[in-house]
Amino acid sequence: MTFLPTMIQPEEYEWLQSGRIAAIFPSPGFGSDDTVDLRGSPNIGIREGDGLYFEALWFNHRMPPLDDAMVREALMFAIDRQSVIDSFIRRWNPRAEVLNCGFVAVASLGPWCRIHSFDRFVFDPQRARAILDQDGYNCSGTFCSKHGR
């Protein structure tokens, strides 16, 4: 068993310490001032692993500028997905990785991640800007714009 730091609500901590409950499934989150950090808590360990939840970034294809396929492609190169995994998911699962297999895929359940449709989208901000330049955006400043927007 691997023990990892995580945050739970004070009531949950109290119940675990008192023996009122024997296990809890904390949902991944960013923590807040009223959560309890389990690091160093006696007799409490955290078992890590893949779960049945997933996070996704959804593009609304009907709203500008996301109605433009090139803008969506540029965004895929502009997002550092590995950094998201490293910063938020690895705290609960040190084996977590970018799956690249699209919707719907649960890493440890089923055969759904055989095709890796998103392998080509690696973090490459310069490529993202080049795609937008090709699409008629002006990317000479901090932000890219098209027709003043």
ZAMARGU-4260 file (C-alpha; in steps of 0.2 Angstrom, whole numbers, plus 5000, padded with zeros to 4 digits):
<rodrens>
0) 5000/5000/5000 | 5006/5017/4996 | 5002/5031/5008 | 4999/5048/5000 | 4994/5065/5007
5) 4977/5070/5004 | 4964/5082/5011 | 4947/5078/5019 | 4933/5087/5029 | 4936/5088/5048
10) 4920/5077/5051 | 4927/5063/5040 | 4944/5064/5050 | 4935/5064/5066 | 4925/5048/5061
15) 4940/5039/5055 | 4950/5043/5071 | 4935/5037/5082 | 4932/5021/5072 | 4915/5027/5067
20) 4920/5023/5049 | 4934/5012/5043 | 4936/5019/5025 | 4932/5035/5015 | 4933/5039/4997
25) 4939/5057/4996 | 4935/5066/4980 | 4950/5074/4971 | 4950/5093/4974 | 4960/5108/4978
30) 4958/5108/4996 | 4952/5123/5006 | 4955/5131/5023 | 4943/5119/5032 | 4951/5103/5026
35) 4962/5091/5036 | 4979/5085/5029 | 4981/5066/5033 | 5000/5067/5032 | 5007/5060/5048
40) 4990/5055/5055 | 4992/5039/5066 | 4983/5023/5060 | 4976/5031/5044 | 4983/5027/5027
45) 4978/5031/5010 | 4978/5019/4996 | 4981/5026/4979 | 4975/5020/4962 | 4964/5023/4947
50) 4946/5027/4949 | 4930/5028/4939 | 4930/5047/4937 | 4938/5057/4924 | 4941/5075/4920
55) 4939/5082/4903 | 4941/5099/4894 | 4925/5102/4883 | 4925/5114/4868 | 4908/5122/4863
60) 4909/5120/4844 | 4895/5132/4842 | 4903/5147/4850 | 4916/5158/4842 | 4931/5156/4842
65) 4929/5138/4846 | 4918/5135/4831 | 4934/5136/4821 | 4943/5119/4820 | 4960/5128/4819
70) 4957/5137/4835 | 4953/5120/4843 | 4968/5112/4836 | 4979/5127/4842 | 4971/5125/4860
75) 4976/5107/4860 | 4994/5111/4858 | 4993/5126/4870 | 4987/5115/4885 | 5001/5107/4895
80) 4991/5091/4899 | 5006/5083/4908 | 5008/5098/4919 | 4989/5096/4924 | 4992/5077/4928
85) 5008/5081/4938 | 5000/5096/4948 | 4983/5089/4952 | 4981/5070/4949 | 4998/5063/4955
90) 4994/5068/4973 | 4981/5054/4973 | 4989/5042/4960 | 5008/5043/4957 | 5006/5032/4942
95) 4994/5044/4933 | 4997/5048/4916 | 4990/5057/4901 | 4979/5044/4892 | 4978/5051/4875
100) 4964/5039/4870 | 4949/5051/4871 | 4932/5049/4877 | 4927/5038/4886 | 4942/5029/4894
105) 4945/5023/4911 | 4963/5018/4913 | 4961/5003/4923 | 4944/4996/4917 | 4940/4989/4900
110) 4948/4989/4883 | 4943/5007/4878 | 4961/5015/4877 | 4968/5005/4863 | 4968/5019/4850
115) 4978/5034/4856 | 4969/5048/4845 | 4977/5062/4855 | 4996/5057/4855 | 5000/5070/4842
120) 4994/5084/4854 | 5010/5088/4864 | 5012/5104/4873 | 5019/5116/4860 | 5015/5134/4862
125) 5025/5140/4847 | 5015/5127/4836 | 4999/5134/4843 | 5003/5151/4838 | 5009/5145/4821
130) 4992/5137/4818 | 4983/5153/4823 | 4994/5163/4812 | 4989/5152/4798 | 4971/5154/4802
135) 4973/5173/4800 | 4976/5178/4818 | 4989/5191/4823 | 5000/5183/4836 | 5013/5196/4837
140) 5008/5202/4854 | 5005/5193/4870 | 4988/5187/4864 | 4982/5182/4847 | 4968/5192/4839
145) 4958/5191/4823 | 4947/5206/4817 | 4952/5215/4833 | 4945/5201/4844
</rodrens>
